[in-house]
Structures are given as C-alpha cells and as structure tokens.
C-alpha cells in the first residue's frame, strides 16, 4: 500500500470515529494499534512512530 493510500484509510477511520461519537473517548494504544473509542485508527508498522506517540499527539488536538 502506498503512503497516500494509507493516509486515506487513516483519514477515513478518523472520520468514522467522529461520525460515530467515538471522539468523546480519549485515544489509546492497544499494542501497535491506535484506537479512538471502539474505532481502530491505524496500526503502526516498521518505520512509523510508536502508537503511544501518535496517541499522545491525537489527545493533544482533541
């Protein structure tokens, strides 16, 4: 999957989380997966920042 394709999936997952009201929950890391409520946002792979780093950033902007 290209970087652009992956970005579109992440954006879609964020939109779904907000649409379904999961934005009321704090983001959290479950292993390598960033979660917002019950909605998985992305799974970090080699070369990505850690899920916890992304969770911290997401919670700062919520």
Helices and strands as residue ranges (DSSP letters): H 3-19, G 22-24, E 27-30, E 33-36, E 39-43, H 51-61
